[in-house]
Amino acid sequence: MSNAAYGLLGAPLAMAALPLFVQLPAYYATHLGMALAPLGIVLFAAHLIDMLQDPLLGHLLDRAPTQRRRWMTLGAGILVLAFAALWLPPASVPTGAWLALMLVIAYGAHSLVNIAYLAWGAQLSGTIGAVAWREGLGLAGMLTASLVPAAILAGDPTQIRPRLATYSLAFAVLMAAAMFALLRHAPAAQQRHASTGWRDTWRALASNRPLRALLLPYFLNALSVAIPATLALFYIADQLGAPQLSGIFLACYFGAAACGLPAWTALAHKWGPLRCWRLGMLLSVAGFCGAALLGKGDLIPYAAVCIAAGAALGADLALPPVMLGQALGERLGAGFGLFTLLGKLALAIAGLTLPLLAWLDYTPGHGGGTSLVMAYSVLPCLFKLLAMATLGRYSASVPVTNGSTT
């Protein structure tokens, strides 16, 4: 069960990541009264600041691989504090300023832990098995983060703050248990030589043809996931008219991803991660095309959309890290830092959909409309199809061996 000890940290990391780009925008807009346009600008600025640090953090981790455990422990402690602070802003501080500061701190701590964690997994023998545990337990964390905060926010308004405090405490306990399991019982990563200077690191990354070929499709795919994630709660509340069911729909989405993950892992062993990732993209497009046709009361069809898109999410979670680990060689920290930078750039751009919707006269709580539907469902399909098209460059950059690439 050493892979399980490694994978357990995926749960609290996912529990922290989900609110940062799905629930906090709706929480600050609906419950804390923050206007949509400044909220989107704060999200964009925080993501923009945060993403610039990821390659630096990855490079520093590569320079001192023996210190990785200490840095992960420090990052986990900071993340626990920032997670609670985001849910429990003080009344004496301007909401926008507090959100911006705590987001940057939370993002930095999450990046430090996550980059080291991904690099650790890529250095294990039987990488796909370790990734399956990590992403499977991560999806369990997402399920928890989907249901519990939604239930709290839909309950008695006078109990929201104390219940969020209890939830933050539970998160801290889970993070401590996961770090203990990782540091004491997870399989040791293969020790690699410390990285050299910046120039050597970036020269090696720039000359890596498969890595370069993965950058654009990974970014486009991340954008196709980030936009509906940012707008999901607004779509459920205003387009479907069912804000009380938001937790159930998110649970359907992440539950389908958790159920589909073993299938994607098995198929990747047989057909290769690239071919399976393409199949997952097609399934996601089919799901979001269906979402473009829905309106008030279409709850069962939307549940089907969530299940289809969630099943496709398993491929997005499990397969790109495997492909990246195969392409990176020695400089895992810098490479994963570069890819987390792209993911955060996608989240930053997705945050700009909020001021865009405000400019198009969309107001939360006053019904959906064409602009919300286009942003939530049509744009992701376009970006997903573009990602599929650009994957051809990656396929051409790597040799075909027993179906491992195509």
N, C-alpha and C positions, 0 to 999 in steps of 0.2 A: 504493500500500500504506500510505497514511497512516492509514487506519482500523485497519489491523493494528498499526501502531506505537502507536496509542491503546489498542487492545484488549489488548495483551500484559500490561499490569499486572493485568488480571483474573485471570491465572493464579496469581501469588503471593498475591494477596488471597484467592482462593478456597482455596488451600492452607493459609493461616493460619486462615480462618474454619471450615473443616470440622472440624479437630480440636477447636476450642473448644467445639463443641456436639454432636459425635458421638463422637469417639474418646477425648477426655480423661476423661470420666466413667468409661468402662469401664477405661481405663488405670489411673486412680488407685484404682478399686475393686478390680480384679483383680490388678494387678501391684504396686501400692504399698500395698495393704492398708487403704485408707481405707473406713470404714463407710458404708453407703448413705445413711442419714439425714443425718449431718453433711455428706456430699458434696453432697446435694441442697440443703441449706441454704446451703452456700458458693456453689454455682452461682447460686441465687436471689439472694443478697445481692450477688454480684459483678455480675450482670446488672442488678439494680435500681440500684446505684450508677452503673454505666456508662451506662444509658439516659438518665439525667437530664442528662448532659453533651452529648448529641447536638444538641439545638436550640441550645445555647449555642455549640458549635463551628460549626454551620452559620451562625448569625448573625454570628460573628466573621469567618468566611470571606467572607460577603457584605459586611461592612464594609471589608475590605481585599482586593479581588479581585486586585490587582497582586502581593500577597504569597503567592498560592496555591501557587506552585511551591516556595517556601522551606518553607512549612508541610508540604507533601507530602513533601519530602525529609527533614525532621526526623522526621515521623511514621513514614516507612518505616524509618529507622535504629533508632528505638526498638522498632518492631514486630519487626525481625529479632532483637534482643537478647531481648525478652520471649518470642518463639517458642521460642528455644533454652532459656530458663530454665524454661518450662513442662514440656518434655520431660526436663529434667535437673535435678530439684530436689536441693539439697544435703542430705546426710544429717543435718547438724547443726541444721537448721531444721524445726520442726513442719510436717508435710505440708499440713495444712489451711490454716495461716497463709500458707505459701508460695504455695499454689494461689490463694488469695483475692487476695493482693497482685499476683501476676503476671497473673492474669486481668484485674484492673482496669487495669493498665498496658497489657496487650496490647489490650484492648477500646478504650481511649482512643486509642492509636496507630492502630489499624485504622479507627476511626471518623473520625479526622482525615483520613487518606488517602482513605478510601472516599467520604466526603461530598464532598470537593473533586473527586474523580474522577468521581462521578456528575453533579455540576453541570457539569463540563467537557464530558462527553458530551452533556448536554442542550442545550448551547449550540452544538453543531456542526450544520452543515447535513447533511441526510440522517441524522437521528438514529437511525432504525431500523437502518440499515446499521452505524453505529458500535456500537450496542447489541448487534447480532448478533455482531460481532467480540469485544466485551468478554465477553459471556456465553458464547460458544463457547469462547474461550480460558480463561475461568473454569471451565467444565466440564472442560477438559483438566487444569487444576490440581486440580480435585476428584477426577478419576480417579487422578492421581498420589497425592494425599493419601489415597485409599481403599486403594490397593494397597501402596504402599511401607511405611507404618507397620504395616499388618496383617501383612505379611511379616516385618518386623523383630520384632514382638511375638510372632509364632508361632514364631520361631527359637530358637536357643541362648540360654538366659537369661543366660549370662555375656557374650554379645555385644550384648545389647540396648542398653546405655548407649553404648558406642562407636559403634554403628551409628546410634543416634538423634543423636549428635553430628555424624556425617557428613551425615545427612539435614538437620540444621539448617544446616550450612555450605552445602549445595547450595541450600537455600531462600534463604540470604543472597545467593548469587551470582545466582540468578534474579531476586530483587527488585532488585538493582543494575542488571542488564541491562534490566529492564522500565522502571525509572525513567529510565534513559538514553534508551531508545527514546521514551518519552513526552515527555520534556523537549526532545529534540533533533529528533525526526522526526514527532511527532503533529501533526495540523492544529490551528492556533490557535483557541481558543474566541472567539466574538464578545464583545468587551469590553462590559460593561454598567456602569451607574453603580453606585457603591458604595451599599450599603443605608444607611438612616438608623437612628434609634434603635429600641429594643425595642418601644416602643408602636406606632410606625408599621408595623414588621414584623408584629407579631401582629394589628394591626387589619386589615392587608391580607390575611393568611392567614385570619382569621376571617370576612372578608367574601367569601371565594372559595368560592362554592357548590359547584362541581365538586370542589374539594379537600376540603371538608368531607364530601361524599358518598362520597369514596374512603376515608376514615379507617377506618370500621368494617369494611367488607369486606376491606380490606388487613390489618387486625389479625387478624380471624378466620381469614383464609387463612394468615397467617404462623403462627398458633397451630396450624393443622392440619398445617403442615409441621414445626414445631419439636418437637412431641410425638413423632412417630415417629422423627425424627432423633435425639432424646435416647435413645430406647429401642431403636433398631435393633439394636445389638450384643447387648443383653440378650435380645431376641427371637430373634435368630439362634442364640445359644448355648443358651438354655434351652428355647425353644418348639420349635425345629427340631432341636436337638442337633447343630449343625454350626458351632462357633465357628471352625474352621480355614478355613471358606469365606466368612467375613465380608467379606474384601477382594474376593472375586469377586462377591458379591451387590452390594456398594456400587458396584463397577465396572459391573455391569449397569445399575444405577439411573442413575448419572451418564453412562454411555455412551449409554443410550437418550435421556437429556435432550440430550446433544450432537448426536445424530443427528436428533432431533426439532426442534431449534432452528431450522434453516433453513426447515422446513415451517411452523412457527408464524410466522416472519417473513414468508414469502410470503403466508400466509393473512391476516395482519394488514394487508398492503397491499391485499388484495382485499375482505375482509369487515370490517375494523376491529379494533382491539385488544380492545375490550370483548367482542364476540361470540366471538372466539377464546379469550379468557381463560375465559369460561364453559364452552366445550367442553373446555378443559384441566381444569377443575374436575370435570366429569362423568367424565372418564377417570380422574382420581385417585381419585374415590369408588369407581368400579368396581374398581380395583386393590386398595384397602384393604379393601373388602368381602370380596374373595377371601382376603386374609391372615387374616381372622377365622376361616376354616374349616380352617386348616392345623395340622399337628402334627408329631411326630417323623418325620423322613425325607422330608417333602414338599418336596424340594429343587427339583425342576423346576417344580412349580406356584409356588413362591415366587420363582423366577427370572422367571417370567412376570409375577408381581405387581410385581417390581422394574422390569421393562421398561415395563409400563403406567404405573406411578406415575412413573417417570423420564421417559417421554415427556411426561407432563403437566407435569412440573417445568419443561420448556422454556418453557411458557406463563407459569408463575409468575415465571420469571426475566426474560424479555424484555419482557412486555407491560405490567405495572404501572409500571415506570420511564418508559415512553413516555407512558402516560396521565398520570402525574404531571407530567412535563416539559411536556406540553401545557396542563396546568391552572395551573402555577405562575407563569408570566410572568417577572418580574424577580427574585423572591426565591427563587432556586433552592437556595442553601445552607441557608437556614432550613427550606424545605419538605422537602428530602431529609433534613435532620437530624430533622425531626418524624417522617418515615416510618421512619428507622432506629431512632428511639426506640421506635416501635410494634413493630418487628421484635424489638428486644431485650427489650421487655416480654413479648412472646410467648415468647422463649427463657427468660426468668426464670420465667414461669408453668410452662413445660414442665419446668424443673428440679424443680419441686415434685412432679412425678409420682414422683420417686425416693423421698422420704420417705413419700408416699402408698402406694406399693407396699410399702415396708418395714412400714408400719402394717397393711397387708393380708396380712402374713406372707410376702411374696415375698422370697427370698434368692438373690442371684446364684450360679449354679453348682449350684443344687438343683432344676432343672426349672422349666418355665413354669407355666401355669395360667390360669384365667379372668381374674384381675385383670390379668395382663400382656397378655393378648390384648385385653381391653376397652380398656386404656390405649393400646396400640400401634395398634390398627386401628379400633375403633368410635368412640372420641372424635374422631380426625381426620376421619372421615366426617361426623360431626355438625357440626363446626366448618366444614368445607368447604361443606356444604349451607346453613348459615346465611350464609356469605359470599356464596354465589350469590344468596340471597334478598335480601340488603341491597344488592346491586349495582343493584337497580331504582331506588334513589334517585339513583345516579350517572347512569344512563341518562336519567332525567327532568330532570337538571340541565344537560345539554349539548345543543346543537342537533345534529340528524342531518344530516350532509353527506357524501353519496356513501358511506354505510356506514361512515364513519370512527369512529362511536361504538358502534353496535350491531351 
